[in-house]
């Protein structure tokens, strides 16, 4: 499989478990990462369509999650995407509260991004 065939975004098993739980509670989901400061630099999880994307956003991946009927789109601001172009983004979950706008906030955990340079 070439690097072009590999998604630029993946979920850890813990993140996939949380996505499944959130999907059961809220219906179809989406991620958006703005690249802003503080919690804005973390991936935010919303009900699909709840966050309005526009011309300054790019769809990086449609994540296939076992047990979730539909792909979960992962959007990122275009400027942030340009910075991370040679990086594989790994969505993980850790204890602690993140933004109140992201669906996982009441769960006492938050999504975060880990990264790996493509080809390493």
MMTF fields as JSON, N, C-alpha, C and O atoms, coordinates in Angstrom:
{
  "mmtfVersion": "1.0.0",
  "mmtfProducer": "UNKNOWN",
  "numBonds": 479,
  "numAtoms": 480,
  "numGroups": 120,
  "numChains": 1,
  "numModels": 1,
  "chainsPerModel": [1],
  "groupsPerChain": [120],
  "chainIdList": ["A"],
  "bondAtomList": [4, 2, 8, 6, 12, 10, 16, 14, 20, 18, 24, 22, 28, 26, 32, 30, 36, 34, 40, 38, 44, 42, 48, 46, 52, 50, 56, 54, 60, 58, 64, 62, 68, 66, 72, 70, 76, 74, 80, 78, 84, 82, 88, 86, 92, 90, 96, 94, 100, 98, 104, 102, 108, 106, 112, 110, 116, 114, 120, 118, 124, 122, 128, 126, 132, 130, 136, 134, 140, 138, 144, 142, 148, 146, 152, 150, 156, 154, 160, 158, 164, 162, 168, 166, 172, 170, 176, 174, 180, 178, 184, 182, 188, 186, 192, 190, 196, 194, 200, 198, 204, 202, 208, 206, 212, 210, 216, 214, 220, 218, 224, 222, 228, 226, 232, 230, 236, 234, 240, 238, 244, 242, 248, 246, 252, 250, 256, 254, 260, 258, 264, 262, 268, 266, 272, 270, 276, 274, 280, 278, 284, 282, 288, 286, 292, 290, 296, 294, 300, 298, 304, 302, 308, 306, 312, 310, 316, 314, 320, 318, 324, 322, 328, 326, 332, 330, 336, 334, 340, 338, 344, 342, 348, 346, 352, 350, 356, 354, 360, 358, 364, 362, 368, 366, 372, 370, 376, 374, 380, 378, 384, 382, 388, 386, 392, 390, 396, 394, 400, 398, 404, 402, 408, 406, 412, 410, 416, 414, 420, 418, 424, 422, 428, 426, 432, 430, 436, 434, 440, 438, 444, 442, 448, 446, 452, 450, 456, 454, 460, 458, 464, 462, 468, 466, 472, 470, 476, 474],
  "bondOrderList": [1, 1, 1, 1, 1, 1, 1, 1, 1, 1, 1, 1, 1, 1, 1, 1, 1, 1, 1, 1, 1, 1, 1, 1, 1, 1, 1, 1, 1, 1, 1, 1, 1, 1, 1, 1, 1, 1, 1, 1, 1, 1, 1, 1, 1, 1, 1, 1, 1, 1, 1, 1, 1, 1, 1, 1, 1, 1, 1, 1, 1, 1, 1, 1, 1, 1, 1, 1, 1, 1, 1, 1, 1, 1, 1, 1, 1, 1, 1, 1, 1, 1, 1, 1, 1, 1, 1, 1, 1, 1, 1, 1, 1, 1, 1, 1, 1, 1, 1, 1, 1, 1, 1, 1, 1, 1, 1, 1, 1, 1, 1, 1, 1, 1, 1, 1, 1, 1, 1],
  "groupList": [{"groupName": "UNK", "atomNameList": ["N", "CA", "C", "O"], "elementList": ["N", "C", "C", "O"], "formalChargeList": [0, 0, 0, 0], "bondAtomList": [1, 0, 2, 1, 3, 2], "bondOrderList": [1, 1, 2], "singleLetterCode": "X", "chemCompType": "L-PEPTIDE LINKING"}],
  "groupTypeList": [0, 0, 0, 0, 0, 0, 0, 0, 0, 0, 0, 0, 0, 0, 0, 0, 0, 0, 0, 0, 0, 0, 0, 0, 0, 0, 0, 0, 0, 0, 0, 0, 0, 0, 0, 0, 0, 0, 0, 0, 0, 0, 0, 0, 0, 0, 0, 0, 0, 0, 0, 0, 0, 0, 0, 0, 0, 0, 0, 0, 0, 0, 0, 0, 0, 0, 0, 0, 0, 0, 0, 0, 0, 0, 0, 0, 0, 0, 0, 0, 0, 0, 0, 0, 0, 0, 0, 0, 0, 0, 0, 0, 0, 0, 0, 0, 0, 0, 0, 0, 0, 0, 0, 0, 0, 0, 0, 0, 0, 0, 0, 0, 0, 0, 0, 0, 0, 0, 0, 0],
  "groupIdList": [1, 2, 3, 4, 5, 6, 7, 8, 9, 10, 11, 12, 13, 14, 15, 16, 17, 18, 19, 20, 21, 22, 23, 24, 25, 26, 27, 28, 29, 30, 31, 32, 33, 34, 35, 36, 37, 38, 39, 40, 41, 42, 43, 44, 45, 46, 47, 48, 49, 50, 51, 52, 53, 54, 55, 56, 57, 58, 59, 60, 61, 62, 63, 64, 65, 66, 67, 68, 69, 70, 71, 72, 73, 74, 75, 76, 77, 78, 79, 80, 81, 82, 83, 84, 85, 86, 87, 88, 89, 90, 91, 92, 93, 94, 95, 96, 97, 98, 99, 100, 101, 102, 103, 104, 105, 106, 107, 108, 109, 110, 111, 112, 113, 114, 115, 116, 117, 118, 119, 120],
  "secStructList": [7, 7, 4, 4, 4, 1, 7, 1, 3, 3, 3, 7, 2, 2, 2, 2, 2, 2, 2, 2, 2, 2, 2, 2, 2, 2, 1, 1, 3, 3, 3, 3, 3, 7, 7, 7, 1, 4, 4, 4, 4, 1, 7, 3, 3, 3, 3, 6, 6, 6, 1, 7, 7, 7, 6, 6, 3, 3, 3, 3, 3, 3, 3, 7, 7, 6, 6, 7, 1, 1, 7, 3, 3, 3, 3, 3, 3, 2, 2, 2, 2, 2, 2, 6, 6, 6, 3, 3, 3, 3, 3, 3, 3, 3, 3, 1, 7, 7, 7, 6, 6, 1, 6, 6, 4, 4, 4, 6, 3, 3, 3, 3, 3, 3, 3, 3, 3, 6, 6, 7],
  "xCoordList": [0.854, 0.0, 0.899, 1.815, 0.655, 1.455, 0.958, -0.141, 1.792, 1.383, 0.161, -0.586, -0.064, -1.249, -2.527, -3.615, -2.398, -3.555, -3.893, -4.925, -3.043, -3.223, -3.897, -3.498, -4.914, -5.614, -4.659, -3.819, -4.764, -3.917, -4.349, -3.673, -5.487, -6.026, -6.402, -6.977, -6.068, -6.485, -6.95, -6.646, -7.682, -8.157, -7.436, -7.214, -7.068, -6.568, -7.773, -8.917, -7.524, -8.652, -9.51, -10.735, -8.887, -9.66, -10.526, -11.671, -9.996, -10.78, -11.923, -13.028, -11.676, -12.735, -13.849, -15.028, -13.484, -14.502, -15.357, -16.58, -14.717, -15.457, -16.352, -17.482, -15.868, -16.699, -17.937, -19.034, -17.779, -18.943, -19.954, -21.157, -19.474, -20.383, -21.088, -22.294, -20.322, -20.918, -21.921, -22.944, -21.634, -22.558, -23.883, -24.945, -23.828, -25.056, -25.882, -27.112, -25.218, -25.906, -26.417, -27.482, -25.65, -25.907, -26.211, -26.573, -26.072, -26.269, -24.979, -23.9, -25.077, -23.876, -23.007, -23.503, -21.688, -20.714, -19.806, -19.756, -19.089, -18.037, -16.966, -17.241, -15.744, -14.669, -14.295, -14.408, -13.843, -13.246, -12.083, -12.191, -10.98, -9.824, -9.456, -9.097, -9.552, -9.35, -7.902, -7.496, -7.114, -5.738, -5.586, -4.514, -6.657, -6.591, -5.819, -5.216, -5.836, -5.105, -5.94, -7.137, -5.295, -5.932, -6.76, -6.24, -8.032, -8.869, -9.106, -9.477, -8.9, -9.064, -8.054, -8.246, -6.964, -5.965, -6.249, -5.495, -7.323, -7.738, -8.872, -9.635, -8.995, -10.123, -11.435, -11.546, -12.399, -13.713, -14.673, -14.673, -15.475, -16.445, -17.836, -18.229, -18.569, -19.921, -20.871, -20.439, -22.17, -23.133, -22.85, -22.565, -22.93, -22.614, -23.478, -24.704, -22.838, -23.523, -23.714, -24.104, -23.45, -23.632, -22.605, -22.906, -21.402, -20.372, -20.391, -20.245, -20.565, -20.643, -19.239, -18.475, -18.905, -17.618, -17.782, -18.89, -16.659, -16.705, -15.449, -14.702, -15.226, -14.099, -12.744, -11.74, -12.697, -11.414, -11.139, -10.171, -11.989, -11.831, -11.619, -12.088, -10.898, -10.708, -11.127, -10.937, -11.692, -12.041, -10.795, -10.403, -10.171, -8.949, -9.229, -8.477, -10.312, -10.586, -12.049, -12.718, -12.523, -13.812, -13.474, -13.182, -13.519, -13.051, -14.066, -15.231, -13.621, -14.438, -14.189, -13.057, -15.239, -15.122, -16.004, -17.211, -15.411, -16.203, -17.332, -17.111, -18.542, -19.696, -20.418, -21.446, -19.887, -20.536, -20.983, -20.182, -22.256, -22.853, -22.287, -22.165, -21.943, -21.502, -20.092, -19.676, -19.357, -18.039, -18.173, -19.19, -17.139, -17.086, -16.13, -14.922, -16.657, -15.772, -14.859, -15.275, -13.609, -12.628, -12.2, -11.504, -12.624, -12.34, -11.245, -11.073, -10.505, -9.464, -9.394, -9.658, -9.037, -8.861, -7.756, -6.772, -7.933, -6.977, -5.571, -4.597, -5.455, -4.125, -3.447, -2.245, -4.205, -3.66, -3.294, -2.27, -4.117, -3.849, -2.535, -1.778, -2.27, -1.009, 0.189, 1.206, 0.077, 1.167, 1.41, 2.555, 0.33, 0.418, 0.46, 0.254, 0.72, 0.606, 1.456, 1.061, 2.587, 3.482, 3.414, 4.368, 2.275, 2.103, 0.85, -0.18, 0.958, -0.214, -0.773, -0.055, -2.039, -2.694, -3.36, -4.082, -3.108, -3.651, -4.55, -4.071, -5.849, -6.806, -6.805, -7.06, -6.512, -6.476, -7.43, -8.022, -7.577, -8.441, -7.686, -7.028, -7.795, -7.143, -8.143, -9.149, -7.862, -8.723, -8.594, -7.545, -9.66, -9.667, -10.703, -11.078, -11.155, -12.182, -11.543, -10.601, -12.059, -11.65, -12.694, -13.238, -12.966, -13.934, -15.349, -15.693, -16.159, -17.556, -18.346, -19.485, -17.776, -18.488, -18.358, -19.181, -17.351, -17.124, -17.957, -18.073, -18.529, -19.486, -18.928, -19.688, -17.619, -17.069, -16.881, -16.587, -17.04, -16.779, -17.488, -16.849, -18.767, -19.431, -18.911, -19.21, -18.144, -17.63, -16.397, -15.95, -15.839, -14.642, -13.36, -12.323, -13.434, -12.266, -12.253, -13.212, -11.147, -11.084, -10.262, -9.332, -10.625, -9.837, -8.593, -8.613, -7.519, -6.319, -5.647, -5.952, -4.73, -4.005, -2.588, -1.885, -2.193, -0.793, -0.397, -1.265, 0.862, 1.248, 2.509, 3.297, 2.665, 3.84, 4.153, 3.252, 5.406, 5.767, 5.479, 5.729, 4.956, 4.681, 5.995, 6.985, 6.001, 7.187, 8.035, 9.067, 7.595, 8.383, 7.614, 8.111],
  "yCoordList": [-1.171, 0.0, 1.233, 1.325, 2.174, 3.392, 4.397, 4.262, 5.429, 6.457, 7.206, 7.757, 7.242, 7.904, 7.139, 7.716, 5.832, 5.009, 5.049, 4.52, 5.665, 5.699, 7.009, 8.079, 6.919, 8.107, 8.998, 8.486, 10.307, 11.206, 11.305, 11.937, 10.673, 10.715, 9.301, 8.539, 8.963, 7.672, 7.874, 8.89, 6.908, 6.92, 5.841, 4.743, 6.14, 5.098, 4.233, 4.656, 3.04, 2.23, 2.953, 2.827, 3.705, 4.441, 5.512, 5.712, 6.198, 7.224, 6.58, 7.122, 5.435, 4.74, 4.302, 4.408, 3.812, 3.432, 4.631, 4.522, 5.777, 6.982, 7.442, 7.873, 7.356, 7.719, 6.838, 7.331, 5.544, 4.641, 5.057, 5.086, 5.379, 5.806, 7.109, 7.249, 8.066, 9.352, 9.187, 9.871, 8.287, 8.038, 7.5, 7.895, 6.592, 6.046, 7.142, 7.118, 8.086, 9.161, 10.287, 10.851, 10.613, 11.845, 11.663, 12.628, 10.46, 10.267, 10.507, 10.541, 10.675, 10.854, 12.009, 13.039, 11.8, 12.73, 13.318, 12.849, 14.359, 14.954, 15.508, 15.8, 15.649, 16.329, 17.579, 17.638, 18.589, 19.776, 20.205, 20.233, 20.537, 21.076, 22.396, 22.462, 23.448, 24.792, 25.219, 25.995, 24.731, 25.182, 26.442, 27.047, 26.847, 28.025, 27.729, 26.664, 28.647, 28.451, 27.619, 27.416, 27.153, 26.423, 25.252, 24.408, 25.186, 24.067, 24.092, 23.07, 25.238, 25.312, 24.487, 24.201, 24.092, 23.266, 21.781, 20.94, 21.457, 20.071, 19.759, 20.653, 18.497, 18.155, 18.221, 17.664, 18.895, 19.021, 18.055, 17.934, 17.381, 16.429, 17.031, 17.484, 17.03, 17.601, 16.595, 15.621, 16.841, 16.11, 16.53, 17.697, 15.581, 15.881, 17.034, 16.991, 18.061, 19.227, 20.325, 21.434, 20.056, 21.08, 22.197, 23.355, 21.861, 22.869, 23.192, 22.299, 24.432, 24.839, 25.003, 25.859, 24.176, 24.298, 25.216, 25.446, 25.732, 26.646, 26.545, 25.57, 27.541, 27.557, 27.553, 27.227, 27.909, 27.906, 26.564, 26.433, 25.565, 24.226, 23.191, 23.355, 22.112, 20.992, 19.699, 19.542, 18.793, 17.471, 16.603, 16.227, 16.284, 15.477, 13.993, 13.272, 13.535, 12.095, 11.85, 12.676, 10.711, 10.171, 8.891, 7.859, 8.971, 7.884, 6.759, 6.981, 5.567, 4.36, 3.794, 3.456, 3.693, 3.208, 1.98, 2.051, 0.849, -0.368, -0.071, 0.515, -0.478, -0.267, 1.049, 1.316, 1.869, 3.138, 3.009, 2.702, 3.246, 2.972, 3.824, 3.355, 5.065, 5.977, 6.494, 6.516, 6.909, 7.499, 8.777, 9.468, 9.07, 10.274, 11.252, 11.019, 12.346, 13.291, 14.017, 14.382, 14.219, 14.959, 16.171, 16.044, 17.341, 18.607, 19.352, 19.195, 20.167, 20.998, 22.306, 22.354, 23.368, 24.638, 24.464, 23.762, 25.105, 24.968, 25.386, 24.723, 26.468, 26.926, 25.894, 25.655, 25.294, 24.253, 23.012, 22.378, 22.676, 21.524, 21.695, 20.738, 22.904, 23.172, 22.932, 22.395, 23.323, 23.139, 21.656, 21.229, 20.87, 19.452, 18.521, 17.316, 19.052, 18.281, 17.007, 16.032, 16.986, 15.819, 15.014, 14.335, 15.105, 14.477, 13.613, 13.979, 12.474, 11.626, 12.029, 12.026, 12.372, 12.807, 11.609, 10.846, 11.46, 10.342, 10.913, 11.559, 10.677, 11.163, 10.195, 9.001, 10.736, 9.939, 10.576, 11.619, 9.972, 10.497, 10.377, 9.372, 11.422, 11.439, 11.934, 12.554, 11.659, 12.157, 13.662, 14.232, 14.292, 15.74, 16.374, 15.815, 17.541, 18.232, 19.134, 19.872, 19.066, 19.976, 21.061, 21.56, 21.418, 22.474, 22.011, 20.848, 22.923, 22.624, 22.443, 21.98, 22.796, 22.674, 21.283, 20.899, 20.533, 19.213, 18.185, 18.261, 17.232, 16.294, 15.437, 14.956, 15.242, 14.374, 15.09, 14.433, 16.407, 17.178, 16.609, 16.498, 16.246, 15.708, 14.333, 13.881, 13.669, 12.335, 12.377, 11.336, 13.586, 13.702, 13.358, 13.123, 13.33, 13.062, 14.088, 14.835, 14.106, 14.995, 14.354, 13.588, 14.685, 14.245, 15.112, 16.279, 14.548, 15.309, 14.686, 13.557, 15.434, 14.959, 14.583, 15.344, 13.42, 13.01, 12.983, 12.884, 13.065, 13.105, 12.298, 12.018, 11.938, 11.198, 11.677, 11.776, 11.976, 12.378, 11.239, 10.074, 11.58, 10.564, 9.906, 10.591, 8.578, 7.839, 7.418, 6.77, 7.79, 7.366, 6.361, 5.89],
  "zCoordList": [0.0, 0.0, 0.0, 0.818, -0.898, -0.966, 0.054, 0.592, 0.323, 1.283, 0.79, 1.599, -0.531, -1.078, -0.728, -0.729, -0.426, -0.087, 1.402, 1.812, 2.208, 3.652, 4.035, 3.575, 4.874, 5.339, 6.123, 6.863, 5.982, 6.768, 8.23, 9.042, 8.563, 9.927, 10.348, 9.57, 11.588, 12.142, 13.575, 14.201, 14.081, 15.466, 16.256, 15.746, 17.49, 18.377, 18.782, 18.616, 19.306, 19.779, 20.822, 20.802, 21.73, 22.744, 22.089, 22.494, 21.089, 20.39, 19.614, 19.582, 18.99, 18.255, 19.211, 18.874, 20.403, 21.397, 21.777, 21.871, 21.995, 22.368, 21.215, 21.446, 19.999, 18.839, 18.79, 18.527, 19.038, 19.041, 20.112, 19.85, 21.313, 22.386, 22.031, 22.235, 21.498, 21.127, 19.993, 19.965, 19.058, 17.943, 18.465, 17.985, 19.454, 20.044, 20.714, 20.657, 21.339, 22.066, 21.169, 21.421, 20.116, 19.366, 17.883, 17.21, 17.367, 15.94, 15.166, 15.759, 13.833, 13.006, 13.501, 13.958, 13.392, 13.943, 12.875, 11.738, 13.279, 12.456, 13.394, 14.558, 12.878, 13.587, 12.82, 11.595, 13.572, 12.96, 13.838, 15.064, 13.202, 13.918, 13.282, 12.107, 14.079, 13.543, 13.528, 12.662, 14.467, 14.56, 15.375, 15.396, 16.051, 16.905, 18.174, 18.305, 19.088, 20.337, 21.308, 21.107, 22.341, 23.441, 22.926, 22.196, 23.29, 22.844, 21.345, 20.768, 20.694, 19.245, 18.488, 17.306, 19.16, 18.502, 18.684, 18.196, 19.379, 19.573, 18.615, 18.251, 18.199, 17.335, 18.125, 19.217, 17.564, 18.191, 17.503, 16.278, 18.287, 17.774, 17.91, 18.985, 16.816, 16.76, 16.123, 15.505, 16.282, 15.456, 14.016, 13.747, 13.103, 11.707, 11.216, 11.327, 10.676, 10.168, 11.188, 10.822, 12.471, 13.506, 13.375, 13.668, 12.941, 12.703, 11.218, 10.383, 10.895, 9.492, 8.924, 9.371, 7.935, 7.255, 6.056, 5.571, 5.59, 4.451, 3.604, 3.695, 2.796, 1.874, 2.55, 1.917, 3.818, 4.534, 5.209, 5.958, 4.947, 5.53, 4.434, 3.308, 4.784, 3.872, 4.577, 5.783, 3.807, 4.324, 4.203, 3.098, 5.336, 5.311, 5.174, 4.519, 5.79, 5.797, 6.113, 6.733, 5.678, 6.09, 6.841, 6.236, 8.149, 9.009, 9.091, 9.424, 8.79, 8.92, 10.313, 10.657, 11.106, 12.483, 12.626, 12.392, 13.012, 13.231, 14.204, 15.264, 13.839, 14.697, 14.46, 15.082, 13.567, 13.202, 11.752, 10.869, 11.517, 10.206, 9.078, 7.947, 9.377, 8.329, 8.633, 9.791, 7.593, 7.826, 8.665, 8.609, 9.432, 10.259, 9.575, 9.557, 9.011, 8.322, 9.308, 10.407, 8.894, 9.68, 8.866, 7.859, 9.311, 8.65, 9.393, 10.602, 8.646, 9.243, 8.484, 7.283, 9.191, 8.497, 7.446, 7.678, 6.304, 5.2, 5.63, 5.275, 6.383, 6.807, 7.708, 7.586, 8.598, 9.469, 8.656, 8.911, 7.699, 6.843, 6.086, 5.921, 5.633, 4.921, 5.833, 5.394, 7.087, 8.053, 8.33, 8.475, 8.404, 8.765, 7.551, 7.696, 6.378, 5.135, 5.109, 4.47, 5.772, 5.73, 7.021, 7.403, 7.678, 8.983, 8.989, 8.424, 9.633, 9.879, 11.234, 12.233, 11.267, 12.495, 13.16, 12.518, 14.442, 15.196, 16.283, 17.215, 16.165, 17.147, 18.321, 18.165, 19.498, 20.721, 21.727, 21.449, 22.859, 23.926, 25.249, 25.518, 26.065, 27.374, 28.407, 28.062, 29.673, 30.747, 30.859, 30.56, 31.287, 31.466, 30.561, 29.53, 30.959, 30.171, 29.143, 29.435, 27.956, 26.902, 26.754, 27.739, 25.52, 25.242, 25.553, 25.341, 26.053, 26.292, 25.015, 25.065, 23.865, 22.598, 21.986, 21.155, 22.378, 21.81, 22.578, 23.801, 21.859, 22.452, 23.584, 24.424, 23.619, 24.662, 25.998, 26.997, 26.049, 27.275, 28.51, 29.557, 28.444, 29.645, 30.076, 31.182, 29.222, 29.522, 30.431, 30.911, 30.673, 31.501, 30.766, 31.385, 29.45, 28.606, 27.474, 27.28, 26.733, 25.578, 24.479, 24.732, 23.262, 22.117, 22.023, 22.414, 21.509, 21.195, 19.994, 19.608, 19.407, 18.235, 18.629, 19.295, 18.215, 18.25, 16.783, 15.916, 16.494, 15.084, 14.834, 15.737, 13.574, 13.111, 11.713, 10.879, 11.439, 10.093, 9.125, 9.433, 7.96, 6.944, 6.538, 6.278, 6.485, 6.114, 7.308, 7.14, 8.538, 9.712, 10.535, 11.557]
}
